[in-house]
Amino acid sequence: MSDQSTQTHFINPSTLPGTAGYSHVVEVTGGRTIFISGQVAINPSGEIVGRNDFRAQTQQVFENIKTALVAVGADFTHVIKLNMYVVDISQVPILREVRDRYVNTQNPPASTLVEIRRLVREELLIEIEAVAHLPE
């Protein structure tokens, strides 16, 4: 919250179930909203990082999101929403571990996690899209 015209509130109503690393509601007023397309484990050279390695792929995905955020003058403290798609839901503990090294764990973003059958390339194990909000 840089100025009075921009405010972000992370809300977990007591009438909803407890959370594990995400917020149920994020209310934002003022500022700029940034939408980051789904990022996968492909490095700047176009190579897949971490074939058959969920942890390495997740790390690369968050690094790609970090790069996208920097491009608009933002960082992970500005992320208000994550949509995460995995091909194996049993990998969630690794996802949470890596995610928590990036996001603001005191005010985590609203999040969605979905297990899917396949991503755009068979070798990919995870894709994450993000929404960030920046003050004016």
FENFEN-V270708 format. One record per pair of residues at least 12 apart in sequence whose ideal C-beta (glycine too) atoms are under 10 Angstrom apart, sorted by the first residue. I is the first residue (numbers start at 1). GAP is how many residues later the second one is. If there is no record, write none. Layout:
# FENFEN-V270708
I_GAP ; I_GAP
This chain:
# FENFEN-V270708
1_28 ; 1_29 ; 1_30 ; 1_134 ; 2_28 ; 2_29 ; 2_132 ; 2_133 ; 2_134 ; 3_27 ; 3_28 ; 3_132 ; 3_133 ; 4_25 ; 4_26 ; 5_24 ; 5_25 ; 5_26 ; 5_130 ; 5_131 ; 6_22 ; 6_23 ; 6_24 ; 6_25 ; 6_26 ; 6_127 ; 6_128 ; 6_129 ; 6_130 ; 7_20 ; 7_21 ; 7_22 ; 7_23 ; 7_24 ; 7_126 ; 7_128 ; 8_18 ; 8_19 ; 8_20 ; 8_21 ; 8_22 ; 8_23 ; 8_69 ; 8_70 ; 8_72 ; 8_99 ; 8_125 ; 8_127 ; 9_14 ; 9_16 ; 9_17 ; 9_18 ; 9_19 ; 9_20 ; 9_98 ; 10_12 ; 10_13 ; 10_14 ; 10_15 ; 10_16 ; 10_17 ; 10_70 ; 10_94 ; 10_96 ; 10_97 ; 10_98 ; 10_99 ; 10_100 ; 11_12 ; 11_13 ; 11_14 ; 11_15 ; 11_16 ; 11_96 ; 11_99 ; 12_12 ; 12_13 ; 12_96 ; 13_12 ; 19_89 ; 19_91 ; 19_92 ; 20_72 ; 20_76 ; 20_88 ; 20_91 ; 21_61 ; 21_74 ; 21_75 ; 21_76 ; 21_78 ; 21_79 ; 21_82 ; 21_84 ; 21_87 ; 21_88 ; 21_90 ; 22_59 ; 22_60 ; 22_62 ; 22_74 ; 22_77 ; 22_81 ; 22_86 ; 22_87 ; 22_88 ; 22_89 ; 22_90 ; 22_91 ; 23_57 ; 23_58 ; 23_81 ; 23_84 ; 23_85 ; 23_86 ; 23_87 ; 23_88 ; 24_86 ; 24_87 ; 25_85 ; 26_53 ; 26_54 ; 26_55 ; 26_81 ; 26_82 ; 26_83 ; 26_84 ; 26_85 ; 26_105 ; 26_107 ; 27_53 ; 28_52 ; 28_53 ; 28_103 ; 28_104 ; 28_105 ; 28_106 ; 28_107 ; 29_104 ; 30_103 ; 30_104 ; 30_105 ; 30_106 ; 31_47 ; 31_101 ; 31_102 ; 31_103 ; 31_104 ; 31_105 ; 32_40 ; 32_41 ; 32_42 ; 32_46 ; 32_100 ; 32_101 ; 32_102 ; 32_103 ; 32_104 ; 33_45 ; 33_47 ; 33_48 ; 33_98 ; 33_99 ; 33_100 ; 33_101 ; 34_34 ; 34_35 ; 34_37 ; 34_38 ; 34_39 ; 34_40 ; 34_44 ; 34_45 ; 34_46 ; 34_96 ; 34_97 ; 34_98 ; 34_99 ; 34_100 ; 35_33 ; 35_46 ; 35_94 ; 35_95 ; 35_96 ; 35_97 ; 36_28 ; 36_29 ; 36_31 ; 36_32 ; 36_33 ; 36_35 ; 36_36 ; 36_38 ; 36_43 ; 36_45 ; 36_46 ; 36_92 ; 36_93 ; 36_94 ; 36_95 ; 36_96 ; 37_27 ; 37_28 ; 37_31 ; 37_90 ; 37_92 ; 37_93 ; 38_23 ; 38_26 ; 38_27 ; 38_45 ; 38_46 ; 38_47 ; 38_81 ; 38_82 ; 38_88 ; 38_89 ; 38_90 ; 38_91 ; 38_92 ; 39_21 ; 39_22 ; 39_23 ; 39_24 ; 39_25 ; 39_26 ; 39_27 ; 39_28 ; 39_29 ; 39_87 ; 39_88 ; 39_89 ; 39_90 ; 39_91 ; 40_17 ; 40_20 ; 40_21 ; 40_24 ; 40_45 ; 40_79 ; 40_80 ; 40_81 ; 40_83 ; 40_84 ; 40_85 ; 40_86 ; 40_87 ; 40_88 ; 41_12 ; 41_13 ; 41_15 ; 41_16 ; 41_17 ; 41_18 ; 41_19 ; 41_20 ; 41_21 ; 41_22 ; 41_23 ; 41_78 ; 41_80 ; 41_82 ; 41_83 ; 41_84 ; 41_85 ; 41_86 ; 42_15 ; 42_18 ; 42_19 ; 42_22 ; 42_78 ; 42_79 ; 42_81 ; 42_82 ; 43_17 ; 43_20 ; 43_21 ; 44_19 ; 44_20 ; 44_23 ; 47_13 ; 48_12 ; 48_73 ; 48_75 ; 48_76 ; 48_77 ; 49_12 ; 49_14 ; 49_15 ; 50_73 ; 50_74 ; 50_75 ; 50_76 ; 51_72 ; 51_73 ; 51_74 ; 52_71 ; 52_73 ; 53_41 ; 53_72 ; 54_32 ; 54_33 ; 54_34 ; 54_36 ; 54_37 ; 54_38 ; 54_40 ; 54_41 ; 54_44 ; 54_71 ; 54_72 ; 55_36 ; 55_39 ; 55_40 ; 55_42 ; 55_43 ; 55_70 ; 55_71 ; 56_42 ; 56_69 ; 57_29 ; 57_34 ; 57_37 ; 57_38 ; 57_41 ; 57_66 ; 57_67 ; 57_68 ; 57_69 ; 57_70 ; 58_26 ; 58_28 ; 58_33 ; 58_36 ; 58_37 ; 58_38 ; 58_39 ; 58_40 ; 58_41 ; 58_44 ; 58_67 ; 58_68 ; 58_70 ; 59_35 ; 59_39 ; 59_42 ; 59_43 ; 60_38 ; 60_66 ; 61_23 ; 61_34 ; 61_37 ; 61_38 ; 61_41 ; 61_63 ; 61_64 ; 61_65 ; 61_66 ; 61_67 ; 61_69 ; 62_14 ; 62_20 ; 62_33 ; 62_36 ; 62_37 ; 62_39 ; 62_40 ; 62_41 ; 62_64 ; 62_66 ; 62_68 ; 63_39 ; 64_64 ; 64_66 ; 65_14 ; 65_17 ; 65_37 ; 65_38 ; 65_63 ; 65_64 ; 65_65 ; 65_67 ; 66_13 ; 66_36 ; 66_64 ; 68_62 ; 68_64 ; 69_33 ; 69_61 ; 69_63 ; 69_65 ; 72_60 ; 72_62 ; 73_61 ; 74_56 ; 74_58 ; 74_59 ; 74_60 ; 75_27 ; 75_29 ; 75_57 ; 75_59 ; 76_23 ; 76_25 ; 76_26 ; 76_27 ; 76_28 ; 76_33 ; 76_54 ; 76_56 ; 77_26 ; 77_27 ; 77_29 ; 77_30 ; 77_32 ; 77_55 ; 78_26 ; 78_31 ; 78_52 ; 78_53 ; 78_54 ; 78_55 ; 78_56 ; 78_57 ; 79_23 ; 79_24 ; 79_25 ; 79_28 ; 79_29 ; 79_30 ; 79_31 ; 79_32 ; 79_51 ; 79_52 ; 79_53 ; 79_54 ; 80_27 ; 80_28 ; 80_29 ; 80_30 ; 80_50 ; 80_51 ; 80_52 ; 80_53 ; 81_28 ; 81_29 ; 81_30 ; 81_31 ; 81_48 ; 81_49 ; 81_50 ; 81_51 ; 81_52 ; 82_17 ; 82_20 ; 82_21 ; 82_26 ; 82_27 ; 82_28 ; 82_29 ; 82_30 ; 82_31 ; 82_46 ; 82_47 ; 82_48 ; 82_49 ; 83_27 ; 83_28 ; 83_29 ; 83_30 ; 83_31 ; 83_44 ; 83_45 ; 83_46 ; 83_47 ; 83_48 ; 84_15 ; 84_27 ; 84_28 ; 84_29 ; 84_30 ; 84_31 ; 84_42 ; 84_43 ; 84_44 ; 84_45 ; 84_46 ; 85_27 ; 85_28 ; 85_29 ; 85_30 ; 85_31 ; 85_33 ; 85_34 ; 85_39 ; 85_40 ; 85_41 ; 85_42 ; 85_43 ; 85_44 ; 86_27 ; 86_28 ; 86_29 ; 86_30 ; 86_33 ; 86_39 ; 86_40 ; 86_41 ; 86_42 ; 87_28 ; 87_29 ; 87_30 ; 87_31 ; 87_32 ; 87_35 ; 87_37 ; 87_38 ; 87_39 ; 87_40 ; 88_27 ; 88_28 ; 88_37 ; 88_38 ; 89_24 ; 89_25 ; 89_26 ; 89_27 ; 90_25 ; 91_24 ; 91_34 ; 91_35 ; 92_21 ; 92_23 ; 94_32 ; 95_18 ; 95_30 ; 95_31 ; 95_33 ; 96_17 ; 98_28 ; 99_12 ; 99_14 ; 99_29 ; 103_27 ; 109_21 ; 109_22 ; 109_23 ; 109_24 ; 110_21 ; 111_17 ; 111_19 ; 112_17 ; 113_15 ; 114_13
